[in-house]
Amino acid sequence: MSTITRRLALGVGIAVALAFTQGCASWEGGLPGFLGNRVKDALECVDLGVTVSDKAQFSFYAAFMSAVPFGYGHVEGTFVGVGGGDIGAMRIYYSHYGLGVYGRERTGWGNCLWRFPEFEAGVHDERMNCQGVGPLGILMPPFDGRPAGRPT
């Protein structure tokens, strides 16, 4: 075995060992479970699609890493694309506002491929991501954000 091959094998071995220590390599469900989790990880990297609804709605909102929120948005409809860690056509609820130093976000993604639990838009629902944003929003109650929705 050549020196380059040994170094490459060592590098790959170290990378695999580090991945296992991070909890990113769950083998629950065997190889299909592992590969399914990797597909889900990839789907969580982007939200890209089109939202369709039966009534006109408005949204102009941005909050870079939940730190500086500006704008307002309220949309309920069907999202078609890749979003919320899923792919396909799914229900979406989006109600956000931001004033620079304070804002609130409430987002609910329905299910399609992964069969996530459905949310209830009209009530406080633990299946929705609700959080304060901006320097004051993060510090002020209610502290109802789920860790997955917060910047890390």
C-alpha positions in Angstrom: 0.0 0.0 0.0 1.5 3.3 -1.0 2.0 6.2 1.4 -0.7 8.3 -0.3 -3.2 5.5 0.0 -2.4 5.0 3.7 -2.8 8.8 4.3 -6.1 8.9 2.5 -7.4 5.9 4.4 -6.3 7.5 7.7 -8.0 10.8 6.8 -11.2 9.1 5.8 -11.1 7.0 9.0 -10.6 10.1 11.2 -13.5 11.9 9.4 -15.8 8.9 10.0 -14.8 8.7 13.7 -15.4 12.4 14.2 -18.9 12.1 12.6 -19.8 9.2 14.9 -18.8 11.3 18.0 -21.2 14.1 16.9 -24.3 11.9 16.9 -24.7 12.5 13.2 -24.4 8.8 12.3 -27.5 7.2 13.8 -27.9 3.7 12.5 -31.5 3.3 13.8 -33.3 1.5 11.1 -30.1 0.1 9.6 -28.8 1.4 6.3 -32.2 2.6 5.0 -32.7 4.6 8.3 -29.2 6.1 8.1 -29.7 7.1 4.4 -33.2 8.5 5.1 -31.7 10.7 7.9 -29.1 12.0 5.5 -31.8 12.9 2.9 -33.7 14.7 5.6 -30.6 16.6 6.7 -30.1 17.7 3.1 -33.7 18.9 2.8 -33.3 21.1 5.9 -30.6 23.1 4.1 -32.9 25.2 2.0 -36.5 26.4 1.7 -37.3 26.9 -2.0 -40.7 26.8 -3.6 -44.0 28.5 -4.3 -46.9 29.2 -1.9 -50.4 29.0 -3.3 -53.5 30.2 -1.4 -57.1 30.9 -2.2 -57.0 34.5 -1.0 -54.5 37.4 -1.5 -51.9 37.7 1.3 -48.9 39.9 2.0 -45.4 39.3 3.3 -42.3 41.5 3.3 -40.1 40.2 6.1 -36.4 39.4 6.7 -34.5 38.5 9.9 -30.8 37.6 9.3 -30.0 34.8 11.7 -32.9 36.0 13.9 -30.8 39.0 15.0 -32.2 42.0 13.0 -35.9 41.4 12.0 -37.6 43.9 9.7 -41.1 43.8 8.1 -44.4 42.0 8.4 -45.8 38.8 6.9 -48.9 36.6 7.3 -49.4 33.8 4.9 -51.5 30.6 5.1 -51.6 28.3 2.1 -50.0 25.3 0.4 -46.3 25.4 -0.1 -44.9 23.4 -3.1 -41.2 22.7 -3.1 -38.5 22.0 -0.6 -39.2 23.5 2.8 -39.3 22.8 6.5 -37.2 19.7 6.1 -39.7 18.1 3.7 -40.4 18.0 0.0 -43.6 18.2 -2.0 -46.9 20.0 -1.4 -47.6 20.8 2.3 -49.6 23.3 4.4 -47.7 26.3 5.6 -48.5 29.0 8.2 -46.3 32.0 8.5 -46.9 35.0 10.8 -43.9 37.2 11.5 -43.2 40.9 12.3 -40.0 42.7 13.1 -39.0 46.2 14.2 -35.2 45.9 14.2 -34.6 45.2 17.8 -37.8 43.2 18.5 -39.9 40.8 16.6 -41.9 37.5 16.8 -42.0 34.6 14.4 -44.6 31.8 14.2 -44.2 29.2 11.5 -45.9 25.9 10.9 -45.0 23.4 8.2 -47.4 20.6 7.3 -46.3 17.2 6.1 -45.7 15.5 2.8 -42.9 12.9 2.4 -41.9 12.6 6.1 -45.3 12.6 7.7 -44.6 15.2 10.4 -47.4 15.9 12.9 -49.8 18.4 11.5 -50.2 21.8 13.3 -53.3 23.8 14.3 -52.9 27.4 13.0 -55.6 29.0 15.2 -54.3 27.9 18.6 -51.0 27.8 20.5 -49.5 24.7 19.1 -46.3 23.0 20.2 -45.8 21.6 16.7 -45.2 25.2 15.4 -42.0 27.1 15.8 -42.7 30.3 17.8 -39.9 32.5 18.9 -38.9 36.1 19.7 -36.2 37.6 17.4 -33.9 40.5 17.6 -31.9 41.5 20.7 -35.0 42.3 22.8 -37.2 39.5 21.3 -34.8 36.8 22.3 -34.5 38.1 25.9 -38.2 38.8 26.5 -40.9 36.2 27.4 -42.7 34.2 26.3 -39.8 31.8 25.8 -41.7 29.4 23.5 -39.1 28.9 20.8 -38.0 25.4 19.9 -34.2 24.9 19.8 -34.3 23.7 16.2 -35.7 27.1 15.1 -33.1 29.2 16.8 -29.8 30.2 15.2 -26.9 28.0 16.5 
